[in-house]
Amino acid sequence: DRSKQAIIAQYDSRLQHSKYGWKWHFSNPSVEGNGVSRYWKLSDQKHWFVKCDNGHEWFMEWPDCIDFNRKVFCCSKCGVELTDDQRRKGRWIKRFVDKEWSGYWIPLYIYCKVSAKKIIEDYETKSPEYFYNFVLGLPYVGEGNKVNPDDILKNCTTIVNSQENIVIGVDVGLTKHFVLGNNEGLFYAGKTKEWDDIERLMAKFPRSVVVIDALPDLTKPRELKEKYPGRIWLCTFRRDRKTMQFVNWGQKKELGNVVADRNRMIQLVVDEFIKGRIPLQGKREEWQEYYSHWGTMYRVNEWEEAKNKGSTNYVYSAPYRWDSSTGNDHFCFATVYWRVGMDRYGRGQAKMFENKSMLDSIPTAPTIGEKNLIPQPFLINQEKQEDWRL
């Protein structure tokens, strides 16, 4: 989880000649949906069950597995004290059957050389992120560390954008992802493989300004900057600074270049979504693909990460960074580039929706759909539809 996820993904290429193609993933989890947490969801999810003196066989479940007053381990079912020998003589029980992946959850408190007093001490003295990741062996999702569906989809609205004075944000890649908006907000999103489509959008909205990812495609964005002076801006990210200024716009010889604080700009967009300042024009289901990109984003506390690695050499302007668990974050950055453009050409609230036909006239938005349902809690065996723990 603390490695670069893109490099981990590249390891698969080393297995192409193997007739087995086996993979092992070992890690303390970080956040939900990243690294080992993704594979845990695909696995049979083995838990360590122990039997107490009263005959209850149950896995050690925090915080019920510890008696804080006596500072001892106890049965999560009845509270009777568990001995080290009982913890040692447990067995693995699958939550699910017939899964392709074999998964083991190994919290620190099933290790018999660790005392309940030590677990309590870590709980009282360590950060929540450290305690979840390195003691409980669970992903930590603190407030604001993960973009949840309702953070984005609650912004859906039926209000129609005037579509005047447009800023277009474009994330560059083999497929270009883009969003359109103004000081009223975002109203359009799409993707294309052709730069000609971006130019058609500029023609459709002749007063529009475009903010494009300066990398990795160096040639075409620079050609567009020369072709449309003053309308095309190439955005480069820098390490976050401590100043109040998030964005610097190039002047004279640097006209057409803009530099922005990466993580602070992402955080600004996330905060504005959470506060309801970026409404999305359309129904929730129309925005599922857009949200799916935000759903991969998670925030890492770099100071805490450095401490956990034992490093004392960490100096960051901002103590966190935003990463993607899959790299599928293109609509996120297209939105960030749009927001960079709004810094220069006007601030406001946003409305946006996606139409499958890129250049068709944009219809009036339908009403907002129902909110997503929260999944059922961790209770039943998938196949037998009964309590898997019994």
C-alpha positions in Angstrom: 0.0 0.0 0.0 2.9 2.4 0.6 4.4 1.6 -2.9 3.5 3.3 -6.1 0.3 1.5 -7.2 1.1 1.9 -10.9 4.3 0.0 -10.5 2.6 -2.7 -8.6 0.1 -3.0 -11.5 3.1 -3.4 -13.9 4.3 -6.5 -12.0 1.5 -8.4 -13.8 3.5 -8.2 -17.0 6.2 -10.4 -15.4 3.7 -13.2 -15.1 2.7 -13.4 -18.8 5.0 -16.4 -19.5 4.0 -18.3 -16.3 1.4 -21.0 -16.6 0.4 -20.3 -13.0 0.4 -16.5 -12.8 0.2 -16.7 -9.0 0.3 -13.4 -7.0 0.7 -12.7 -3.3 -0.2 -9.3 -1.8 1.1 -8.6 1.7 0.5 -5.3 3.4 -0.9 -3.2 6.2 -3.9 -1.7 4.5 -4.1 2.1 4.0 -7.5 3.3 2.9 -10.6 1.6 1.6 -10.3 0.6 -2.1 -6.5 1.0 -2.3 -3.8 -1.7 -2.4 -4.5 -4.9 -0.4 -8.0 -3.7 0.5 -9.1 -4.2 -3.1 -8.0 -7.8 -3.2 -9.4 -8.5 0.3 -12.9 -7.7 -1.1 -12.3 -10.4 -3.8 -11.2 -13.0 -1.4 -12.8 -15.6 0.9 -11.9 -13.3 3.9 -10.6 -15.7 6.5 -11.0 -14.6 10.1 -9.2 -16.1 13.2 -11.8 -17.8 15.5 -10.9 -18.7 19.0 -12.9 -20.8 21.6 -13.5 -19.5 25.1 -14.1 -21.5 28.3 -17.9 -21.1 27.8 -17.6 -22.9 24.5 -18.2 -19.8 22.3 -16.1 -19.9 19.1 -15.9 -16.4 17.7 -13.4 -14.1 15.9 -11.7 -11.4 18.0 -13.6 -8.3 17.1 -12.5 -4.8 18.2 -13.3 -3.4 20.7 -15.3 -6.3 22.3 -12.2 -8.5 22.4 -10.5 -6.5 25.1 -11.6 -5.8 28.7 -10.3 -2.2 29.3 -10.7 -2.4 33.1 -8.8 -5.6 33.6 -6.5 -5.0 30.6 -7.0 -8.6 29.3 -8.3 -10.2 26.1 -11.8 -11.6 26.3 -14.4 -13.4 24.3 -16.3 -11.0 22.0 -19.5 -13.0 22.7 -19.6 -13.4 26.5 -16.7 -11.4 27.9 -14.9 -14.2 29.6 -11.1 -13.9 29.7 -9.1 -15.5 26.8 -5.7 -17.1 27.6 -2.7 -16.8 25.3 -3.1 -20.6 24.6 -6.7 -20.1 23.5 -5.7 -17.3 21.2 -2.9 -19.5 19.8 -5.1 -22.5 19.2 -7.7 -20.8 17.0 -8.6 -21.6 13.4 -9.2 -19.8 10.2 -12.8 -19.6 9.0 -13.9 -18.3 5.7 -16.5 -15.7 5.4 -17.2 -16.6 1.7 -16.7 -19.9 -0.2 -15.6 -20.5 -3.8 -13.6 -17.3 -4.1 -10.7 -17.0 -6.5 -8.5 -15.2 -3.9 -7.5 -16.5 -0.6 -7.5 -13.7 2.0 -6.4 -13.5 5.7 -7.1 -10.7 8.1 -4.3 -10.6 10.7 -4.9 -7.9 13.4 -2.0 -7.5 15.9 -4.1 -8.7 18.8 -4.2 -12.3 17.5 -0.4 -12.4 17.9 0.2 -14.1 21.2 3.3 -12.1 22.1 1.3 -8.9 22.2 -0.5 -8.1 25.4 -3.9 -6.4 25.8 -2.1 -3.7 27.7 0.0 -2.9 24.6 -3.1 -2.8 22.4 -4.8 -0.4 24.8 -1.7 1.8 25.0 -1.6 2.0 21.2 -5.2 2.9 21.1 -4.7 5.7 23.6 -1.5 7.1 22.2 -1.3 6.5 18.5 -3.2 8.3 15.8 -6.5 6.8 14.5 -4.9 6.2 11.1 -1.9 4.3 12.7 -4.1 2.3 15.0 -6.4 1.1 12.2 -3.7 0.3 9.7 -1.0 -1.2 11.9 -2.9 -2.6 14.9 -6.3 -3.5 13.7 -5.1 -4.3 10.2 -8.0 -2.4 8.7 -8.2 0.4 6.1 -8.7 3.8 7.7 -11.2 6.2 6.3 -11.1 9.4 8.3 -13.3 12.4 7.6 -12.4 13.9 4.3 -9.9 11.1 3.4 -12.2 9.4 0.9 -14.7 10.9 -1.6 -18.0 9.2 -0.9 -20.9 8.9 -3.4 -23.1 11.4 -1.7 -20.3 14.0 -1.6 -20.6 14.2 -5.4 -24.1 13.0 -6.2 -26.0 15.1 -3.7 -25.1 18.0 -5.9 -27.4 16.9 -8.8 -29.8 19.7 -9.8 -32.5 20.5 -12.4 -31.3 24.1 -12.9 -30.1 24.7 -16.4 -26.8 26.5 -17.1 -26.8 29.6 -19.3 -23.7 28.2 -21.1 -22.0 31.6 -21.4 -18.4 32.5 -20.7 -17.2 28.9 -20.6 -14.1 27.4 -19.1 -13.2 23.9 -20.5 -11.0 21.6 -18.4 -9.2 18.8 -20.2 -7.2 15.9 -18.8 -4.8 14.6 -21.4 -4.2 10.9 -22.3 -5.0 8.5 -25.1 -8.5 9.4 -24.2 -9.2 13.1 -23.4 -11.6 13.7 -20.6 -13.2 17.1 -20.4 -15.7 19.2 -18.5 -17.4 22.5 -19.4 -18.6 25.2 -17.0 -18.8 28.8 -16.1 -19.4 31.0 -13.1 -22.7 29.2 -12.7 -20.9 25.9 -12.7 -20.3 22.8 -14.7 -22.9 21.7 -17.2 -21.2 19.2 -19.6 -18.7 16.3 -19.4 -17.4 13.8 -21.9 -14.4 12.0 -23.4 -12.9 11.7 -26.8 -9.8 10.4 -28.5 -9.6 13.3 -31.0 -8.2 16.7 -30.4 -10.5 17.9 -33.2 -13.4 17.4 -30.9 -11.9 19.8 -28.4 -11.5 22.4 -31.1 -15.2 21.8 -32.1 -16.2 22.5 -28.6 -14.2 25.8 -28.7 -16.0 26.7 -31.9 -19.4 25.8 -30.4 -18.5 28.1 -27.5 -16.4 30.9 -29.2 -15.8 32.8 -26.0 -14.6 29.8 -24.1 -11.2 29.4 -22.5 -9.5 26.0 -22.2 -7.2 24.7 -19.4 -5.3 21.6 -20.4 -3.0 19.2 -18.6 0.5 20.2 -19.8 1.7 16.6 -19.6 2.2 14.0 -20.9 1.3 15.1 -24.4 3.7 18.0 -25.1 3.2 18.5 -28.9 -0.6 19.0 -29.5 -1.4 21.2 -26.5 1.5 23.5 -27.4 0.2 23.6 -31.0 -3.2 24.6 -29.7 -1.7 27.3 -27.5 0.0 28.9 -30.5 -3.1 28.5 -32.6 -5.5 30.1 -30.0 -3.4 32.6 -28.1 -5.1 33.7 -24.9 -7.7 30.9 -25.0 -5.5 27.9 -24.3 -3.7 27.6 -21.0 -1.3 24.7 -20.2 -1.5 23.7 -16.5 1.5 22.3 -14.6 1.3 21.2 -10.9 3.9 22.1 -8.3 4.5 21.1 -4.7 2.0 22.7 -2.4 3.2 26.0 -0.9 2.2 27.8 2.3 1.0 31.0 0.6 -2.6 31.9 0.2 -2.2 31.8 -3.6 -3.0 28.4 -5.1 -2.5 29.4 -8.8 0.0 31.5 -10.7 -0.9 32.7 -14.2 1.9 33.3 -16.7 2.5 36.8 -18.1 4.2 38.1 -21.3 6.6 35.4 -22.4 4.8 32.8 -20.2 1.4 33.7 -21.5 -0.6 30.5 -21.9 1.1 28.7 -19.0 -0.4 28.3 -15.5 1.0 26.7 -12.4 -1.1 25.4 -9.5 -0.7 23.6 -6.1 -1.7 20.1 -6.9 -3.1 18.8 -3.6 -4.6 22.0 -2.4 -6.5 22.4 -5.7 -7.9 18.9 -5.4 -8.8 19.5 -1.8 -10.5 22.8 -2.8 -12.7 21.0 -5.3 -13.5 18.2 -2.9 -14.5 20.7 -0.2 -16.7 22.6 -2.6 -18.5 19.4 -3.6 -19.0 18.5 0.1 -20.4 21.9 0.9 -22.8 21.6 -2.0 -21.2 24.4 -4.1 -20.8 22.3 -7.3 -24.3 21.1 -8.3 -24.5 18.6 -11.1 -27.2 19.1 -13.7 -29.0 15.8 -14.1 -30.0 12.6 -12.3 -27.7 10.7 -10.0 -27.5 7.7 -12.3 -26.3 9.9 -15.1 -23.3 10.9 -13.0 -22.2 7.4 -11.9 -19.3 7.2 -14.3 -18.2 10.7 -13.3 -18.3 9.8 -9.6 -16.5 6.5 -10.3 -13.4 8.5 -11.0 -13.8 10.5 -7.7 -14.5 7.2 -5.9 -10.9 6.1 -6.6 -9.4 9.1 -4.8 -8.1 8.9 -1.3 -6.0 11.2 0.9 -2.7 10.1 2.5 -1.3 11.9 5.6 2.3 12.2 4.5 3.5 13.3 7.9 1.9 10.2 9.5 3.2 8.0 6.7 6.8 9.2 7.3 6.5 8.7 11.0 5.2 5.2 10.5 8.2 4.4 8.4 10.5 5.7 11.1 11.6 8.7 9.1 12.4 12.0 10.8 13.2 13.8 7.5 9.8 15.0 6.3 9.1 18.6 5.5 5.9 19.3 3.5 4.0 22.5 3.0 0.8 20.5 3.2 0.7 17.3 5.3 -1.3 15.2 2.8 -1.5 14.2 -0.8 -4.3 12.9 -2.9 -3.8 9.6 -4.8 -6.0 7.3 -6.9 -6.3 3.6 -6.1 -6.6 2.7 -9.8 -5.3 5.6 -11.8 -8.8 6.1 -13.2 -9.0 9.7 -12.0 -9.4 11.6 -15.3 -12.7 13.4 -14.7 -11.3 14.5 -11.3 -8.4 16.3 -12.9 -10.5 17.7 -15.7 -12.6 19.2 -13.0 -9.5 20.5 -11.2 -8.3 22.2 -14.5 -11.8 23.7 -14.9 -11.5 25.1 -11.3 -8.0 26.5 -12.1 -9.6 28.3 -15.0 -12.4 29.7 -12.7 -9.7 31.2 -10.5 -8.9 33.6 -13.4 -12.2 34.0 -15.2 -14.7 34.0 -12.4 -15.9 32.1 -9.4 -19.3 30.6 -8.8 -21.3 27.5 -8.3 -21.4 24.7 -10.7 -23.9 22.5 -12.6 -23.0 19.7 -14.9 -24.3 16.7 -16.7 -23.1 14.2 -19.3 -24.8 13.8 -22.7 -23.7 10.8 -24.8 -23.7 12.9 -28.1 -20.9 15.3 -27.5 -22.0 18.2 -29.7 -25.8 17.8 -29.6 -27.9 20.5 -28.1 -28.1 20.0 -24.3 -31.6 19.2 -23.1 -33.3 20.3 -19.9 -32.2 18.2 -17.0 -34.6 15.7 -15.4 -35.4 15.6 -11.7 -32.9 14.3 -9.1 -33.0 10.5 -8.6 -33.2 8.7 -5.3 -30.1 8.5 -3.1 -27.9 5.5 -3.2 -28.7 2.9 -0.7 -26.1 2.0 2.0 -24.9 -1.6 1.6 -26.0 -4.2 4.2 -23.6 -4.5 7.1 -21.0 -7.3 7.5 -23.3 -10.1 8.5 -24.2 -12.9 6.1 -22.6 -15.6 4.1 -23.0 -14.7 0.4 -23.8 -18.1 -0.8 -25.9 -19.6 2.1 -27.6 -16.4 3.1 -27.0 -17.2 6.8 -24.8 -15.8 9.5 -21.3 -16.9 8.4 -19.9 -16.6 11.9 -22.0 -19.4 13.4 
